[in-house]
Amino acid sequence: METGRNPDRPDGSRDSDDRYRAHLERSRAVWDRWSDYYGLSERDFEPAREAAIDHLRLEPGDRVLEIGPGPGVNFERVRNEIGAGGELVAVDYSPGMVANARDRIEPRGWENIEVRLADATTADFDEPFDAALATLSLSCMPDIRRATETVYRSLAPGGRFVVLALRTIPSGPARILNPLLWRFFRWYANWNPDGDVAGSLAAVFDECEIVDTYLAGSAYTAVCTKRDAA
Ligand SMILES: C[S@@+](CC[C@H](N)C(=O)[O-])C[C@H]1O[C@@H](n2cnc3c(N)ncnc32)[C@H](O)[C@@H]1O
């Protein structure tokens, strides 16, 4: 029977490599397109982003990783917490978003914020981070579980990963809207059809809790912790 799978890779890994690449490249195209029109989305989620950053419990001097920062909507708030002595490394795969994020940094002289153009799913970092943040970005990644593992590896023991994410409506009559929501986010944000943000966080992190929900439960913030060294 024709399975469409590479006979050298009966586990289908070529299929999944191809899907990974296709998703990543579509993300770049989608987010480059939206990089010129991000103002509304930036304003809409301000209170939820602010609360997510509070959950990081940052201290002056902390080193923070942000994945999928878009045009840098969280930079000012994170910098207010970590001060000039901290460091923020932000990784985004869209050249348009990266250019906008750098445009936000330069006039403000935020020398301790570095924006890297890379796939956050597979990125490698030299030194561990005290905390990590993903607002509205994890569900767009080509392999959510792998992106979560990358963040886990990059955190120092005791480090927190705070994630603000969207999902379909979990309960109640408004669930009737889910098929429409799903299609919209697939088109608008290149949502990963195989991904499970909450499930990946729970599987990879030692502790994980949903601490806030918004919009009939279709947006939530999860706080995940890497266990402290014994
Ligand atoms: C919905 S925007 C979120 C931007 C911002 N964090 C916010 O709260 O508005 C999703 C961002 O994730 C980025 N992204 C998607 N896939 C990525 C990947 N594999 N690696 C890094 N960034 C990625 C997109 O380029 C985009 O900037």
PDBQT file of the ligand as one rigid body, heavy atoms in Angstrom, charges set to zero:
ROOT
HETATM    1  C1  LIG A 301       1.088  36.131  17.616  1.00  0.00    +0.000 C 
HETATM    2  S1  LIG A 301       2.747  36.691  17.424  1.00  0.00    +0.000 S 
HETATM    3  C2  LIG A 301       3.081  37.053  19.141  1.00  0.00    +0.000 C 
HETATM    4  C3  LIG A 301       3.975  38.249  19.297  1.00  0.00    +0.000 C 
HETATM    5  C4  LIG A 301       4.106  38.756  20.728  1.00  0.00    +0.000 C 
HETATM    6  N1  LIG A 301       4.759  37.797  21.586  1.00  0.00    +0.000 N 
HETATM    7  C5  LIG A 301       2.781  39.161  21.309  1.00  0.00    +0.000 C 
HETATM    8  O1  LIG A 301       2.510  38.862  22.491  1.00  0.00    +0.000 OA
HETATM    9  O2  LIG A 301       2.011  39.836  20.626  1.00  0.00    +0.000 OA
HETATM   10  C6  LIG A 301       3.662  35.181  17.185  1.00  0.00    +0.000 C 
HETATM   11  C7  LIG A 301       5.153  35.415  16.968  1.00  0.00    +0.000 C 
HETATM   12  O3  LIG A 301       5.819  34.149  17.036  1.00  0.00    +0.000 OA
HETATM   13  C8  LIG A 301       6.833  34.146  16.044  1.00  0.00    +0.000 C 
HETATM   14  N2  LIG A 301       7.185  32.766  15.699  1.00  0.00    +0.000 N 
HETATM   15  C9  LIG A 301       6.413  31.826  15.098  1.00  0.00    +0.000 A 
HETATM   16  N3  LIG A 301       7.108  30.692  14.941  1.00  0.00    +0.000 NA
HETATM   17  C10 LIG A 301       8.346  30.906  15.461  1.00  0.00    +0.000 A 
HETATM   18  C11 LIG A 301       9.513  30.113  15.612  1.00  0.00    +0.000 A 
HETATM   19  N4  LIG A 301       9.553  28.855  15.184  1.00  0.00    +0.000 N 
HETATM   20  N5  LIG A 301      10.606  30.661  16.205  1.00  0.00    +0.000 NA
HETATM   21  C12 LIG A 301      10.561  31.951  16.647  1.00  0.00    +0.000 A 
HETATM   22  N6  LIG A 301       9.495  32.737  16.535  1.00  0.00    +0.000 NA
HETATM   23  C13 LIG A 301       8.395  32.236  15.949  1.00  0.00    +0.000 A 
HETATM   24  C14 LIG A 301       6.198  34.900  14.876  1.00  0.00    +0.000 C 
HETATM   25  O4  LIG A 301       7.165  35.335  13.951  1.00  0.00    +0.000 OA
HETATM   26  C15 LIG A 301       5.486  36.021  15.611  1.00  0.00    +0.000 C 
HETATM   27  O5  LIG A 301       6.321  37.127  15.766  1.00  0.00    +0.000 OA
ENDROOT
TORSDOF 0
